[in-house]
Each structure stands twice: as structure tokens, then as C-alpha cells.
Amino acid sequence: MSLRQSPENRFLTASPGRIFTVTALPMIAIMGMNGVLGIVDALFLGHFVGAEAMAAVGMTFPILMLTIALSTLVGGGMSSLLARQLGAGNRDEAAVTFAAAHGLALFMASVLILLFCIAGRGFSVHLAGSEGTIADMVWVFLVITLSGTPIQFLLAVHADACRNEGHAGTMALMSLGVTLANIVLNYVLVARMELGVAGSALGTVLAQALGLALLIVLRRFMSDMLPLSSIWRHRWTGNWRGIAVLGAPLSLGFAGMALSAASVVVALRFAASADYAKTIAAYGIATRIFGFAFLPNMAVGMAMQSIVGHNVGAGLYARSDAVLRIAATTTLLYCVAVEALFLSQGSLLGAFFVADAAVTSAVGRILRIMSALYLFSGPILVLGLYFQAVGQPARAAVLTVVKPVLLVPLLVTAATLLLGGHDVWFAYPTADLLAAAVTVLLLVTAFKERGNAGLGLAAKGVPR
């Protein structure tokens, strides 16, 4: 039986602006600290190991995005269900969803590890282009990273559950401690113990284990969170399909980023230029910078997802639309600022990572071209997460999948054939423009379907 959530649920009672602020700011802090970690780790590798290490880690970017995609499949799908179930007061159903997410997370991590055990070495050599030092670095980095995916995936489940239960502020404080611990670990392992890329990967896995342990302890002592006992009381194999369907749009978006990155690596290798290694190193640095810039957008979207899910579960569609407008405006302003920074200071940003002038110059050129229409990316991501939150995975998929899975790989291929490998970067602003056009068409369709019902974009097609 579905019961309305009690007035103590701040997602349903606080003003849209206030609840968005108190939810989004901690999420931005969490994502920002994760981004700082990625930047600092790259600095350690660039200054204490060298450009080869940066190239090796840059080559693993598609695999790292794949692990993020799979963890997002579970955490994002669970979040869509969990927020609406909690908003409607269905804590028993939420507990069932929470338990099932654990089973799906461990299953996917196990499959990923098995596949790498079968073909990992050959795949590492393929990424590097040939046997040698860089291939060895790629293989070592992936061995450690993929061995830690069970921890990574369970951490995503517990972090997303905590966010949807209204504890984003507590998570921010914990994230600060864990990130600082990760930075210290990486410094000791990379700079002091000279473990190179192995130290970078190992430090991340150890920090993720610490974060998961802290979240489990938090759940044990917080009475308003789903109890740990709910994990054992319910089946771990229930409703995997429902979680996967709702998590698929954003997950496929991350997988598409991996595909896009892989298409760039292939295109650069196809160009067979003498500065291939330096260009790959520059691209690896650029992906770190873009990854850092992407995180606040993701934080805003995730905060909005939780708030919208609770309000849609409670039938408060006007509030969910108000939060959508606030989130979209916030990301638009942020993306304009980021675009201006990348267009004017790209080479300077690259110089923070390596001293090689050729690499820093390449970083600047890559950032300037790729960010030419970056302002569209934040609002499109927010809209995709909105449709995921309200239970419309098809529309969410259009907004999160079309650009990375279809547009970028096709445009990268076309740019390589027509312009040459050094100009593949023009595929990104072209894809941004086309994705914006697709978004406008989708919104026009959504508003036509809504008609004059006055119930908000979420009113139609929401599973109840």
C-alpha cells in the first residue's frame, strides 16, 4: 500500500530554491573533491613519473568510463526508484530496491573482472599499440583498478542511497576526509614509494574502501536511513531489470564517453603522426580537465534527481518542474564560465600537469576547440537526469546517449577522413550543436504531450 510521506520530508516541504541549494551544494563539494583528486593524481604522475605515465593513464580512460557507466547503471537506476518510493512513503519497497542493487552491483563487477582475466593483457597491448613500457603501465593500472570494482560499485550504491535519504551534507564531510586520505595515499605510493601508475590505482581503491566503510557505519547509526538489516532480509536478485532500464540512459551516456574516447585514440593512431605519444598525453590531460569541469554539472543533476523523484512520488509536479528550471539555469551559467576559461587559458591549464611545451600547447588547442559550444552540455545533462528521475528512460536516453554514442564517434571518424587526425577535436562542438537541436525537438514534443493538464513535464508516463 502506498502511503504519503510524512511532513518531515524536507524534499516535499522546503521551498524549491532552498531544498535545491542545501542538496546541491554538498553534492558539488563531493564532486569537486573527487575532481581535485583526479587533478592531483595527474599532477603526481606527470611530475614524479613522466609523460609516459600520463599517456598510459590516458589510454585507460575508455575503461575507466566503462566502470563508471556500470556503477551508474546500478546507482542511477536505484536512485530513480528509491526517491519516488521514499517520496510516496513506501519504505518497504525502497528496502527491496536497495537490496537488489547490491546483487546487481556485485554481479556486474564479477563479470567485468572475469572478462579482463580472459583478455586483459592482449587488450592492454592493443590500447598501447605495441608491447613496451606503456603497455606494461596500462596493464598494471587496469589490473588494480578492475580488481577494485566490487568496492567501487557498492560505494556508488550506498552513496546514491544516502543522497536520496537526505544526507548529502553528511556525505560531503565524509567525502572531504576520504579525498584527503586518497591524496595522501597517492603521494606516498607514487612520489615516495615510486610505484608509478600502480600506486595511483592502488591509492584510489584503498580510498574507495574507506569511503564504503564509513557509509556503512553511518547507516548503522542513522535511524532515518534504511537499516543495514534490509540488505539481508530481501533478495539480491529482485527487479534487476527495473533498475537496469532506469539506469541505462545515464550509464549508456558514460559508456558513450568511453566509446568517444576510444574513437579519438583510434583516430590519432590512424593519423600515425610522429608526435602520437605527446598528443595522447595531451588528450589524457584534457580528459582530466574536462572530467573535473563535468563534475559540478553532474552534482547539480544528481541533487535535482533526488528532489524531483521525491516530489513526483508524492504527486507534487509543480515543485518538480520548479527544481528543474533552477537546475538548468544553474548549469547553463556554470558552463558559460567554464567555456570562457578553456577558450582563454587552455595552455596555462596544461602547464600545471607537465613541463613539456609541446604537450601543454597541444592541451591548449584541444581545450579551445572541444569547448567551443560547451554551454549546452550542462542543461542537456540536467534534462536527461530529470526524465530518468520521473521514470521516462526513453527520453532520458535520447538526451544522454545520442551525443557520446552516435554523434561524437561518427563525427570523429568523418573528421579523421576529411581533415586528418589533428583535427578530430572539431567533432565535439559539432556534436554539441546537433545535441542541442535534438534536445529542443524533444522538449517541444514533451510540452505538446503535456498540453493544458498543468501537471508538469513529469505528469505523463510516470510509473506509479
FENNORNOR-V117188 format. One record per backbone hydrogen bond with DSSP energy under -0.5 kcal/mol. CO is the residue of the C=O (numbers start at 1). NH is the residue of the N-H. E is the energy in kcal/mol with one decimal. If there is no record, write none. Layout:
co | nh | e
CO | NH | E
CO | NH | E
//
This chain:
co | nh | e
1 | 3 | -0.6
6 | 9 | -2.0
8 | 10 | -1.1
9 | 12 | -1.7
9 | 13 | -0.9
10 | 14 | -1.9
15 | 19 | -2.8
16 | 20 | -2.0
17 | 21 | -2.1
18 | 22 | -2.6
19 | 23 | -1.2
20 | 24 | -3.2
21 | 25 | -2.3
23 | 27 | -1.2
24 | 28 | -2.9
25 | 29 | -2.4
26 | 30 | -2.5
27 | 31 | -2.9
28 | 32 | -3.0
29 | 33 | -2.3
30 | 34 | -2.0
31 | 35 | -2.4
32 | 36 | -2.6
33 | 37 | -2.2
34 | 38 | -1.9
35 | 39 | -2.3
36 | 40 | -3.1
37 | 41 | -2.8
38 | 42 | -1.9
39 | 43 | -2.2
40 | 44 | -2.6
41 | 45 | -2.4
42 | 46 | -3.0
43 | 47 | -2.6
44 | 48 | -2.7
45 | 49 | -1.7
45 | 50 | -3.0
50 | 54 | -1.5
51 | 55 | -2.5
52 | 56 | -2.6
53 | 57 | -2.6
54 | 58 | -2.4
55 | 59 | -2.0
56 | 60 | -1.1
58 | 61 | -1.0
60 | 63 | -0.8
60 | 64 | -2.4
61 | 65 | -2.5
62 | 66 | -1.5
63 | 67 | -2.2
64 | 68 | -2.0
65 | 69 | -2.4
66 | 70 | -2.3
67 | 71 | -2.2
68 | 72 | -2.3
69 | 73 | -2.0
70 | 74 | -1.4
71 | 75 | -2.8
72 | 76 | -2.7
72 | 77 | -0.6
73 | 77 | -1.1
74 | 78 | -2.5
75 | 79 | -2.2
76 | 80 | -2.0
77 | 81 | -1.6
78 | 82 | -3.5
79 | 83 | -2.7
80 | 84 | -1.2
81 | 85 | -2.5
82 | 86 | -2.8
83 | 87 | -2.5
84 | 88 | -1.7
85 | 90 | -2.9
86 | 89 | -1.0
87 | 5 | -1.1
89 | 91 | -1.4
90 | 94 | -2.0
91 | 95 | -2.2
92 | 96 | -1.7
93 | 97 | -2.2
94 | 98 | -2.4
95 | 99 | -2.2
96 | 100 | -2.2
97 | 101 | -2.0
98 | 102 | -1.0
99 | 102 | -0.6
99 | 103 | -1.4
100 | 104 | -2.3
101 | 105 | -2.3
102 | 106 | -2.2
103 | 107 | -2.1
104 | 108 | -2.3
105 | 109 | -2.1
106 | 110 | -2.1
107 | 111 | -2.1
108 | 112 | -2.1
109 | 113 | -2.2
110 | 114 | -2.3
111 | 115 | -2.4
112 | 116 | -1.9
113 | 117 | -2.2
114 | 118 | -1.6
115 | 119 | -2.2
116 | 120 | -2.5
119 | 123 | -2.0
120 | 124 | -2.3
121 | 125 | -2.1
122 | 126 | -2.1
123 | 127 | -2.3
124 | 128 | -2.1
125 | 129 | -1.7
132 | 136 | -2.1
133 | 137 | -2.3
134 | 138 | -2.5
135 | 139 | -2.3
136 | 140 | -2.5
137 | 141 | -2.5
138 | 142 | -2.2
139 | 143 | -2.5
140 | 144 | -1.9
141 | 145 | -2.2
142 | 146 | -2.8
143 | 147 | -1.5
144 | 148 | -1.0
145 | 148 | -0.6
146 | 149 | -1.4
148 | 152 | -2.2
149 | 153 | -3.0
150 | 154 | -2.1
151 | 155 | -2.4
152 | 156 | -1.8
153 | 157 | -1.8
154 | 158 | -2.5
155 | 159 | -2.6
156 | 160 | -2.4
157 | 161 | -2.2
158 | 162 | -2.3
159 | 163 | -2.2
160 | 164 | -2.1
161 | 165 | -1.1
162 | 167 | -2.0
163 | 166 | -1.5
167 | 171 | -2.1
168 | 172 | -2.0
169 | 173 | -1.7
170 | 174 | -2.1
171 | 175 | -3.0
172 | 176 | -2.0
173 | 177 | -1.7
174 | 178 | -2.5
175 | 179 | -2.8
176 | 180 | -2.2
177 | 181 | -2.1
178 | 182 | -2.3
179 | 183 | -2.5
180 | 184 | -2.3
181 | 185 | -2.6
182 | 186 | -2.9
183 | 187 | -2.4
184 | 188 | -2.6
185 | 189 | -3.0
186 | 190 | -2.9
186 | 191 | -0.6
187 | 191 | -1.6
187 | 192 | -1.6
188 | 193 | -3.1
189 | 195 | -2.8
190 | 196 | -0.5
195 | 198 | -1.3
196 | 200 | -1.6
197 | 201 | -2.3
198 | 202 | -2.6
199 | 203 | -2.4
200 | 204 | -1.5
201 | 205 | -2.0
202 | 206 | -2.5
203 | 207 | -2.1
204 | 208 | -2.3
205 | 209 | -2.1
206 | 210 | -1.9
207 | 211 | -2.4
208 | 212 | -2.5
209 | 213 | -2.2
210 | 214 | -2.2
211 | 215 | -2.1
212 | 216 | -2.1
213 | 217 | -2.2
214 | 218 | -2.5
215 | 219 | -2.3
216 | 220 | -1.5
217 | 221 | -1.1
218 | 221 | -0.7
218 | 222 | -1.1
221 | 223 | -0.7
222 | 225 | -1.3
227 | 230 | -1.5
228 | 231 | -1.7
228 | 232 | -0.6
229 | 232 | -0.7
229 | 233 | -1.6
230 | 234 | -1.0
235 | 238 | -0.6
237 | 240 | -0.6
239 | 243 | -1.9
240 | 244 | -2.8
241 | 245 | -2.8
242 | 246 | -1.8
243 | 247 | -2.2
244 | 248 | -1.6
245 | 249 | -0.6
247 | 251 | -2.1
248 | 252 | -3.5
249 | 253 | -1.5
250 | 254 | -2.0
251 | 255 | -2.8
252 | 256 | -2.5
253 | 257 | -1.6
254 | 258 | -1.9
255 | 259 | -2.4
256 | 260 | -3.1
257 | 261 | -2.7
258 | 262 | -2.6
259 | 263 | -2.4
260 | 264 | -1.8
261 | 265 | -2.3
262 | 266 | -2.5
263 | 267 | -2.2
264 | 268 | -2.7
265 | 269 | -2.1
266 | 270 | -2.5
267 | 271 | -1.8
268 | 272 | -0.9
268 | 273 | -0.6
273 | 276 | -1.2
275 | 279 | -2.5
276 | 280 | -2.5
277 | 281 | -2.2
278 | 282 | -2.5
279 | 283 | -2.6
280 | 284 | -2.6
281 | 285 | -2.0
282 | 286 | -2.6
283 | 287 | -2.5
284 | 288 | -1.5
285 | 289 | -2.2
286 | 290 | -3.0
287 | 291 | -2.5
288 | 292 | -2.2
289 | 293 | -2.3
290 | 294 | -2.2
291 | 295 | -1.2
292 | 296 | -0.6
293 | 297 | -0.6
294 | 298 | -2.1
295 | 299 | -2.6
296 | 300 | -2.5
297 | 301 | -2.4
298 | 302 | -2.6
299 | 303 | -2.4
300 | 304 | -2.5
301 | 305 | -2.4
302 | 306 | -2.0
303 | 307 | -2.0
304 | 308 | -3.2
305 | 309 | -2.5
306 | 310 | -2.0
307 | 311 | -2.1
308 | 312 | -2.9
309 | 313 | -2.3
310 | 314 | -1.5
311 | 316 | -3.3
312 | 315 | -1.1
315 | 317 | -1.2
316 | 320 | -1.5
317 | 321 | -2.2
318 | 322 | -1.9
319 | 323 | -2.1
320 | 324 | -1.8
321 | 325 | -2.1
322 | 326 | -2.0
323 | 327 | -2.6
324 | 328 | -2.6
325 | 329 | -2.2
326 | 330 | -2.2
327 | 331 | -2.3
328 | 332 | -1.9
329 | 333 | -2.1
330 | 334 | -2.0
331 | 335 | -2.7
332 | 336 | -1.9
333 | 337 | -1.7
334 | 338 | -2.3
335 | 339 | -2.6
336 | 340 | -2.0
337 | 341 | -1.9
338 | 342 | -2.6
339 | 343 | -2.3
340 | 344 | -1.4
341 | 345 | -2.7
342 | 346 | -0.7
345 | 349 | -2.0
346 | 350 | -1.8
347 | 351 | -1.7
348 | 352 | -0.6
349 | 352 | -1.0
350 | 353 | -1.5
350 | 354 | -1.4
356 | 360 | -2.4
357 | 361 | -2.2
358 | 362 | -1.9
359 | 363 | -2.4
360 | 364 | -2.1
361 | 365 | -2.0
362 | 366 | -2.6
363 | 367 | -2.7
364 | 368 | -2.3
365 | 369 | -2.1
366 | 370 | -2.7
367 | 371 | -1.9
369 | 372 | -1.4
371 | 374 | -1.7
373 | 376 | -1.4
374 | 377 | -1.6
374 | 378 | -0.6
375 | 379 | -0.6
376 | 380 | -1.7
377 | 381 | -2.0
378 | 382 | -2.4
379 | 383 | -2.3
380 | 384 | -2.1
381 | 385 | -2.4
382 | 386 | -2.1
383 | 387 | -2.2
384 | 388 | -1.8
385 | 389 | -2.5
386 | 390 | -1.9
387 | 392 | -3.1
388 | 391 | -1.2
392 | 396 | -2.0
393 | 397 | -2.5
394 | 398 | -1.7
395 | 399 | -1.7
396 | 400 | -1.9
397 | 401 | -2.5
397 | 402 | -0.7
398 | 402 | -0.9
401 | 405 | -2.5
401 | 406 | -0.7
402 | 406 | -1.5
402 | 407 | -2.5
403 | 408 | -3.0
406 | 410 | -1.8
407 | 411 | -2.8
408 | 412 | -3.1
409 | 413 | -2.2
410 | 414 | -2.4
411 | 415 | -2.8
412 | 416 | -2.3
413 | 417 | -2.2
414 | 418 | -2.5
415 | 419 | -2.8
415 | 420 | -1.3
416 | 420 | -0.5
420 | 423 | -1.6
421 | 424 | -1.2
423 | 426 | -1.3
424 | 427 | -1.9
425 | 428 | -1.4
425 | 429 | -0.6
426 | 430 | -1.4
427 | 431 | -2.2
428 | 432 | -2.4
429 | 433 | -2.1
430 | 434 | -2.1
431 | 435 | -2.7
432 | 436 | -2.0
433 | 437 | -1.7
434 | 438 | -2.1
435 | 439 | -2.2
436 | 440 | -2.1
437 | 441 | -2.0
438 | 442 | -2.3
439 | 443 | -2.5
440 | 444 | -2.3
441 | 445 | -2.0
442 | 446 | -2.4
443 | 447 | -2.6
444 | 448 | -1.9
445 | 449 | -2.1
446 | 450 | -1.9
447 | 451 | -1.9
450 | 453 | -1.6
456 | 459 | -1.7
457 | 460 | -0.7
461 | 463 | -0.6
//
